[in-house]
Amino acid sequence: MGFILVTKMNKIQLLTGSSHPLLAKKIASRLKINLTPIILKKFADGEIYLKIEKNVRGDDVFIIQTLSNPVNENLMELLIMIDALKRSSVGRINLICPYLCYSRQDRKVTSREPISAKLIANLIVKAGADRLITVDLHAEQIQGFYDIPVDHFVGYPLFAKYLKPKNASDWVIVSPDVGGARRVNKMADLLGTSIAIVDKVRTGHHKAEILQLVGDVKGKTAVILDDMIDTGGSTVAATQKVKQRGAKKIIVCATHALFSNNAQEKLAKAPIDQILLLDTIPLKNKTINKKLKVISLAPLLSKIIKRVHSEKSLGELFTWEKKQKIL
């Protein structure tokens, strides 16, 4: 006769690298626990040294590390943290990566290209992670690259909750490309508004040509919803097209503010009334653009951590999908 060994995770511990300490502190504050102290430094040649300064044996550990610029350094920090925990007899390793790097390279477009998103999945799983929690993957199918549970959350309900228009008929949710049509449809359902889609063709990396706008935006408040803003070129082109078609007000919502090169300057000059962002990535030089408003993920992520630790369903956090109600 066989026996089933039932184990229960000990206390929650939160670790963070150097990628987004502010978000980690906000989450720790909401959970009313302290961040686990670590030593993180570099050798003279740039190699990373890390030591966890607290016992983690048997504990349920959550690593908060967004994988934005400097991408490769933040990724290496993450892998080293996972390895250190694994060798310290940790109970479970949960990764909270609000922004997951290399997600735009999820397939081969031409010959002799890598599928870098799959490589990242292999590295994270092989290092020893037990679970991944992330926000707005550039391509949802990336979840299938992982042989561990992946909890993929989306950003548009937070934008919808913040906006909540009083006169929904006066609003239209705009996708800056055909690929985002499903996302804008869901946000439009939450707010009870119509949608429009900008048809664009990519002519190269960071290059896009706007062809046409499908939908009516004349005299309306246009909310352009996207998963990320990198150099800002596509976003600016979409806002110009919407403005040409007679939109009276333009609001841009983006989950990941990569803001490479002079993206903030471009956005500041564009015909945009407000830009709503999530804090998946630490925002630098916020003073460049007074239109920016950052909505924190800390309340949502702290709820997720509590539920994962207590083995409760995360599905209840998605009740707004069924009830058309914004939590």
DOLUM-152582 format. One record per residue: residue in three letters; x, y, z of N, C-alpha, C, O in turn. Coordinates in steps of 0.02 Angstrom, whole numbers, plus 50000, padded with zeros to 5 digits. Layout:
DOLUM-152582
ALAXYZXYZXYZXYZ/...
end
This chain:
DOLUM-152582
MET500434994050000500005000050000500445006250000500915006750040/GLY500305010849956500725016849950500485022349997499925022250022/PHE500935027050009500785032850051500865039250011501305039749969/ILE500435044050023500485050649991500755055550042500445056550094/LEU501315058550027501615063450072501335070350056501445072950001/VAL500985073250103500695079950093501125085050129501215084550190/THR501385089750092501805094950122501465101750114501105102850066/LYS501575106150161501295112850157501855117950157502335117350196/MET501805122850113502315128050111502345131850176501825133150206/ASN502935133650197503005137850255502835145050236502445146150190/LYS503125149850269502945156850259503145159450189503565156650155/ILE502815164950170502985168450108503625172450118503725175650169/GLN504055172250067504625176750066504645180149997504505176949946/LEU504805186449997504855190349935505575192249923505915194949967/LEU505815190949862506485192949841506425197449781505955196749741/THR506895201949773506915205949712507635207449694508065208049737/GLY507755208049629508405210049605508425217649597508085221249633/SER508815219849549508895227149540508425229949486508465235949471/SER507985225849457507595228149400507015232849419506895237749384/HIS506665231349474506075235549492505965235349567505455232849590/PRO506435238049607506355237849680505745241549705505475239649757/LEU505535246849671504965250749694504325246649694503945246849742/LEU504205242849640503615238549637503645233149691503145231749723/ALA504235230349701504325225149752504155227949822503835224549862/LYS504385234049836504245237149901503495238449910503235237549965/LYS503155240549857502435241649861502065235249876501595235149916/ILE502265229749844501945223249855502075220949927501615218649961/ALA502705221549949502885219550017502485223450069502265220750119/SER502385229950056502005234150101501285231850107501005231750161/ARG500985230150050500285227950050500205221150085499695219750116/LEU500725216950079500705210350112500935210750185500865205950222/LYS501195216650204501435217850272501995213050292502005210250347/ILE502455212150245503055208250258503665212050231503585216650191/ASN504255210250254504865213450231505165209550173505105203450170/LEU505485213050128505855209750074506445205850105506785208350149/THR506555199750081507105195750105507765199050084507865200350025/PRO508215200350131508835203750113509305199250072509385193350086/ILE509605202250021510095198749981510705203249970510655209349974/ILE511265200149957511865203849935511905203049859511915197449834/LEU511915208549824511945208349751512475213349728512395219449738/LYS513005210849699513545215149675513885212049615513705206549594/LYS514365215649587514715213249527515465212749540515765216649577/PHE515755207749509516475207249509516755212249459516375215249420/ALA517395213149460517715218149417517575217049343517555221749304/ASP517485210649323517375209149252516635209349233516465207849176/GLY516195211249280515485211849265515065205949285514455206249281/GLU515375200449308514995194749331514585196449393514805200449435/ILE514005193449399513545194949454513665190249513513715184149504/TYR513705193049572513745189149634513115190249674512885195949681/LEU512825184849701512215185449739512225180649798512445174849792/LYS511995182949855511915178649914511275180549950511155186449963/ILE510875175549967510265176550006510445176450080510755171650103/GLU510265181750116510495182450184509985180150237510015182250294/LYS509525175950217509025173350263508855166150245508865164450186/ASN508715162150294508535155150281507885154750242507395158050260/VAL507875150750189507275150150147507035142850144506575141350106/ARG507335138550182507175131350179506425130150188506125132050238/GLY506135126850138505425124950142504935130550130504325129450132/ASP505175136650118504725142350112504455143250041504725140549992/ASP503915146950036503585148649972503865155449950503655160649976/VAL504335155349904504695161349885504435164249820504325160649771/PHE504335170849820504115174449760504675179249740504865183549779/ILE504925178449679505445182949653505095188149610504735186449563/ILE505195194549626504905199949586505465202949544505905206449570/GLN505435201649480505975203849435505685205049365505515200249330/THR505635211249346505405212649278506015212449231506565214249251/LEU505905210049171506475208749126506515214049071506505212449011/SER506565220249093506635225949046507365228049042507805224749070/ASN507495233549009508175236048999508505237849066508215241449106/PRO509125235349078509545231049037509315223849039509375220349090/VAL509045221548984508705215148979509145209349001508955205449045/ASN509715208648970510135202748982510405202549053510475197149082/GLU510555208349082510795208549150510245206649200510365202849247/ASN509635209149188509075207449232508895200049226508715196849275/LEU508935197349165508805190249155509315186049193509135181149225/MET509955187849188510475184049222510405184349298510505179449332/GLU510215190249323510075190949395509525185949416509585182549467/LEU509005185649375508435181149390508665173849393508495170249440/LEU509035171749343509265164749340509715163149399509685157649427/ILE510135167849419510585166749475510195166349541510355162349584/MET509675170549548509245170249607508895163449612508865160449665/ILE508645161049555508305154549554508795149049576508615144749616/ASP509395149249549509895144149566510085144349640510155139149672/ALA510165150449667510335151149738509785148249782509925144849832/LEU509155149549763508585146949802508545139349797508435135849847/LYS508655136849737508615129549726509125125849769508985120549795/ARG509715128849775510255125749814510175127049889510585124749929/SER509645130649908509525132149979508915128350005508645130050058/SER508695123249967508135118949988507495122849998507115121650045/VAL507365127549952506745131449955506145126849942506215121649909/GLY505565128749968504965124749956504715125349885504605120349851/ARG504605131549862504345132849795504595139549771504655144249810/ILE504745139949707504995146149676504475148749627504355145749576/ASN504185154549644503685157749601503985164149572504245168349609/LEU503965164849507504235170849475503675175649458503175173849428/ILE503775181949478503325187249456503725191649408504125195849430/CYS503615190649344503955194449292503425198449254503155196149204/PRO503275204549278502755208449245502885209449170502425209149129/TYR503515210649153503705211149082504195205449067504715204949098/LEU504005201349019504415195549001504805197048937504505198248884/CYS505455197048942505885199048885505855194048827505655188348836/TYR506045196348769506095192448707505415189648684505385184948644/SER504865192448709504205189848691503995191448620503535188448593/ARG504335196248589504165197948519504475192948470504295192848411/GLN504935188848495505245183748453504945176948469505285172548495/ASP504305176148453503945170148471503875165148413503585159848422/ARG504145166948355504095162548296504625164548246504915169848250/LYS504735160048198505195161748143504805165148088504305162548064/VAL505045170948067504735174548012505105173247947504805172347894/THR505775173147951506195171547894506685166047914506735164147973/SER507055163547865507525158147878508085160347925508285166147927/ARG508335155547963508925156348006508815161448062509285164848083/GLU508195161948086508035166148144507925161648205507705155948198/PRO508065164248265507925160448326507195161348348506855166048325/ILE506965157048391506345158148428506555159548499506555155148542/SER506735165748511507045167648575506585166948635506815165548690/ALA505935167748624505465166948679505475159848706505395158848767/LYS505575154948663505625147948684506275146848721506295143048770/LEU506815149948699507455149348733507405151948804507655148848851/ILE507085157748814506995160648881506595155748925506755154848983/ALA506075152748896505675147948934506105142048956506055139849013/ASN506525139548911506965134048929507445135848986507545131949032/LEU507715141848983508185144149034507855144649102508125142349153/ILE507255147549104506895148649167506685141949198506765140949258/VAL506425137449156506195130949181506785126749204506765123649257/LYS507315126549163507905122649180508245125149243508535121249281/ALA508225131749255508535134549315508195132049378508515131349430/GLY507535130649373507195127649430506565131349453506325129949508/ALA506305135849413505685139349433505095134549433505065129949393/ASP504625135649479504035131349484503415134549455502935131049437/ARG503405141249449502815144749424503015151549397503485154649422/LEU502665153749345502785160349315502135164349315501615161949293/ILE502185170549340501625175149339501845181149298502355184249314/THR501475182849246501665188349203501055192249180500485190349192/VAL501185197849146500645202449126500715204049051501255205849028/ASP500175203349015500135205248944500725202848902501135206848879/LEU500755196348892501245193548845501115196348776500545197148756/HIS501645197648739501565200248671501195195248627500845197048580/ALA501295188848642500945183448606500715178248658501135175348692/GLU500065177148663499795172748716500045165648711500085162148761/GLN500225163348650500445156448641501105154948676501305149148683/ILE501465160148698502095159148733501985155148797502445151848821/GLN501375155448825501225151348884501385143948872501595140448917/GLY501275141748811501395134748793502125132848789502285126948784/PHE502575137748790503295136348789503545133848856504095131048860/TYR503145134848908503365133248977503075126549000502485125148988/ASP503485122549033503265116249061503115116949136503155112149174/ILE502945122949156502735124549224502095128749218501955131449165/PRO501705129349272501105133549268501275140849253501745143649281/VAL500895143849207500975150849189500315154449201499805152649172/ASP500325159449244499735163549256499815170049218500225174249237/HIS499425170849165499485176549121498925181449134498345180049119/PHE499095187249161498595192349176498615197849123499125198849090/VAL498065201449115498015206649064497915213449097497685213849154/GLY498095218749061498085225349089497465229449077497325234049115/TYR497075227649025496525232149006495975232949059495655238249060/PRO495845227949103495335229249155495535234949203495105238549228/LEU496195235649215496425241049259496325247849225496155252849258/PHE496435248049160496315254349123495565255849122495355261549131/ALA495165250649111494435251649108494175254049175493735258449177/LYS494435251249230494215253349296494395260649309494005264249340/TYR494975262749286495195269649296494775274549255494595279949278/LEU494615272549192494265277149147493515277549161493255283049173/LYS493165271849161492445271449173492065277549146491835281649186/PRO491985278149081491645283949052490915284449073490565279349077/LYS490695290449086489995291549104489545291049042488975288749045/ASN489815293348986489435293048923489785288448875490175290648834/ALA489645281948880489995276848841489905277648766490345275848727/SER489345280448745489215281248673489685286348641489755286548580/ASP490015290348683490465295548660491185293048656491645296848641/TRP491285286548669491955283648671492035278248618491555275248596/VAL492665277048598492825271548553493515268848572493985272748583/ILE493575262248577494205259048595494555257148530494275253648488/VAL495175259348522495535258648459496135253948467496525254748514/SER496185249048422496785244848420497275247648370497075249148313/PRO497915248548388498395251248341498615246348287499005248148243/ASP498375240148291498505235248238497975229748242497605229248290/VAL497955225648190497455220248186497555215148241497065212348266/GLY498185213948261498335209048312498035210548380497945206048421/GLY497885216848393497605218748458496845219048459496555221548507/ALA496525216548406495795217048401495435213548458494935216148484/ARG495675207748479495355204048533495385207948598494905208148637/ARG495955211148610496055215048671495565220948674495245222048726/VAL495505224648619495055230548620494325228448623493915231948651/ASN494165222648593493485220148597493275218848669492715220448689/LYS493735215948708493585214348778493515220748820493075221248862/MET493955225548808493905231848845493265235648826492935238648868/ALA493095235448762492475238748739491865235548771491385239048787/ASP491875228848779491325225448812491245227648884490695228548909/LEU491825228548918491805230748988491505237648995491125239049042/LEU491675242048948491455249048952490815250448913490525255848920/GLY490605245648873490005246648833490095251648777489665255748764/THR490675251248744490835255948690490945252248624490935246148622/SER491065256148571491215253248506491975252648498492355254848541/ILE492195249648442492915248848430493095251448360492665252348317/ALA493745252548351494025254248286494705250948283495015249648334/ILE494945249648222495585246248213496005250048162495765251648107/VAL496625251248179497105254348133497455248648096497735244148127/ASP497445248948032497775243847991498475246347974498555251447940/LYS498985242647997499665244647983500075238847957499905233047969/VAL500605240347921501055235347895501755236847920502005242447913/ARG502085231747950502765232747973503245231947914503235226847879/THR503665237047904504155236847849504845235147874505315234747835/GLY504925234147940505565232547970505505233348045504985235448071/HIS506055231848081506045232748154505945240148170506305244448144/HIS505455241548213505295248348234505055252748176505085258848181/LYS504815249648122504555253448065503865250748047503775244748038/ALA503385255248041502705253248023502385258547979502515264547986/GLU501975256147932501615260747887500865260047899500595254547893/ILE500545265547916499815265547928499455265747862499565270047820/LEU499005260847852498635260447789497945263747795497775268047754/GLN497555261747844496885264547850496615263547920496895259847961/LEU496065266847935495725266147999495035263347986494645266247948/VAL494885257848018494225254648011493815256248073493995254148128/GLY493275259848065492855261748121492745269248124493095273048091/ASP492255271348164492075278448169492355281448233492195279148288/VAL492765286648226493045290048285492855297448286493035301048333/LYS492505299848236492355306948229491945309548288491415306848304/GLY492205314748320491855317948375491855313848439491485315548486/LYS492265308548442492265304148501492925304448539493425307048514/THR492915301848600493525300848638493815294148618493525288948631/ALA494395294248586494715288148562495225285748613495685289348632/VAL495145279448634495605276348682496025271248643495765265848625/ILE496655272848630497095268248594497405263548644497765265648690/LEU497275257048637497495251948685498025247448653497915244548600/ASP498605246948686499145242748661499485239248719499425241248776/ASP499855233848703500205230248756500865233648774501095233048831/MET501185237148727501815240348742501945246348697501695246748641/ILE502345250948722502605256448682503365255948686503655256548740/ASP503685254948629504415254348628504725260948607504875265148649/THR504815261948542505095268248519504555273648511504715279548504/GLY503925271648511503375276348507503145277948436502655281448427/GLY503495275348386503325276948316502635274748296502255278648267/SER502455268448311501795265848293501235269448330500705270948302/THR501355270948394500845274348434500715281348408500135283348401/VAL501245284948392501165291848366500805291748299500365295848287/ALA500995286948256500665286448190499915284948198499505287648161/ALA499745280548245499045278848257498655284948283498095286048262/THR498955288748329498615294648356498495299848301497975303148300/GLN498985300648257498915305448202498345303448155497975307748132/LYS498295296948142497755294448098497075295548131496605297748098/VAL497035294148196496405294948232496215302348235495625304148228/LYS496705306648245496585313848247496335316448179495885320548176/GLN496645313948126496435315948058495705314148045495355317548008/ARG495485308548075494805306248065494295309748111493705307948112/GLY494525314648150494055318848187493945317148260493455319548289/ALA494385313048290494305311648362494385318148402494855321948389/LYS493945319348450493975325548489494475325148546494745330248569/LYS494605318948570495075317948625495405311148615495095306348593/ILE496055310648632496425304448623496765302448688497155306348717/ILE496625296348712496945293548771497315287248749497035282948714/VAL497945286648768498345280748751498435276548814498625279148867/CYS498295269948809498395265348865498895260048843498805256848791/ALA499425259048882499935253948866500165250548929500315253848979/THR500205243948927500415240148986501165241149001501355242549057/HIS501575240348948502305240548957502595246848926502565247748865/ALA502875251248967503185257448941503935256348933504335258148977/LEU504125253348877504835252148864505205258748853505755259848878/PHE504885263148815505135269948802505885270048783506295273148816/SER506035266648728506725266548702506865273048664506415276348639/ASN507505274548661507745280548624507365286848647507345288248707/ASN507085290548601506735296848618505975296148616505615300748596/ALA505735290248638505015288848635504605293948675504075296148652/GLN504845295948733504455300648774504385307448740503865310548743/GLU504915309648707504885316048671504375315648614504005320448602/LYS504365310048578503895309048523503175309448549502745312848520/LEU503055306048604502375305748632502155312648658501575314448653/ALA502635316348685502475323048712502245327748657501835332148669/LYS502505326748596502335331048540501715328648502501435332348461/ALA501505322448514500945319548477500275322348503500245324948559/PRO499745321948462499085324548483498735319948532498205317248518/ILE499045319048591498785314648643498595318748704498975323148725/ASP498015317448732497795321048792498035317848856498185321348905/GLN498075311148857498295307648917498585300948898498365297748850/ILE499095298748936499405292248926499375288348991499665290549042/LEU499035282648991498975278449050499445272449043499455269148991/LEU499835271049095500325265649094500255261449157500005263849208/LEU500475255149153500545251049212501285250949232501715252049189/ASP501415249749295502115249949318502465243149312502815240949359/THR502375239749255502745233549243503485234949234503905230549245/ILE503645241149215504335243249203504445249849240504005254249238/PRO505005250649275505125257049310505175262749259505545262249210/LEU504795268049272504775273649225505295278849244505295281449300/LYS505725280349197506255285349208506075291849172505725291849121/ASN506315297349198506215303949167505475305449154505285307749100/LYS505065304049204504335305049197504165312449184503645314049156/THR504605316849206504465324049199504485326449127504255331949112/ILE504765322349082504795324349011504095325248982503985329748941/ASN503635321049004502955321148976502445321649033502365316949071/LYS502115327349039501635328549092500975324749081500545324649125/LYS500905321549023500285317949008500265311049040499745307749040/LEU500825308749067500885301849092500525300849159500575305049204/LYS500165295249164499855293149226500005285749235499845281749192/VAL500315283949292500505276949304500025273749354499905276449408/ILE499745267949335499305264049377499705258049403499995254349364/SER499715257149469500135251949498499815245049495499205244349504/LEU500225240049483500015233049484500055230049553499825224349564/ALA500325233649601500445230849668499815227949700499855222449729/PRO499235231349697498625228349727498455221649697498295216849733/LEU498475221149630498315214849596498825209449612498645203849628/LEU499465211049608499995206149619499995203649691500145197749703/SER499845207949738499815205649808499245200749819499305195949856/LYS498675201949785498115197249788498315190449758498155185149785/ILE498675190749702498895184649668499355180649714499295174549719/ILE499825184049746500305180649790499935177149847500085171449864/LYS499455180549877499075177649932498705171349909498705166249944/ARG498405171749850498015166049825498455160149805498295154449819/VAL499025161649773499485156249754499745152749817499775146649819/HIS499935156749867500215153849929499705149549965499885144249992/SER499075151749967498565148050004498215142849960497715139849981/GLU498475141749900498205136749853497475138149834497085133549825/LYS497295144549829496635146449808496625147849733497135149449703/SER496035147249704495965148349632496095155649614495895160249649/LEU496435156549558496535163249531495965165249485495915171049465/GLY495535160449469494985161749423494505167049449494185170549409/GLU494445167549516493985172449544494195179649529493785184249531/LEU494835180549514495075187149495494845189049425494925194849404/PHE494565184249388494335185549320493575185749316493305185149261/THR493225186649372492495186649370492205192149327491635191649305/TRP492605197449316492355202949274492225200649203491815203549168/GLU492575195249181492465192749113491755189849106491435190649054/LYS491525186549159490865183349155490305188249170489775187949138/LYS490415192649218489885197149240489905203949205489475208149216/GLN490415204949163490505211449130490535216949181490275222449172/LYS490875215449236490945220349291491685221249304492065216449303/ILE491885227449316492585228849327492745228649402492445232249441/LEU493215224249421493395223749491493805229749513494005230149571/
end
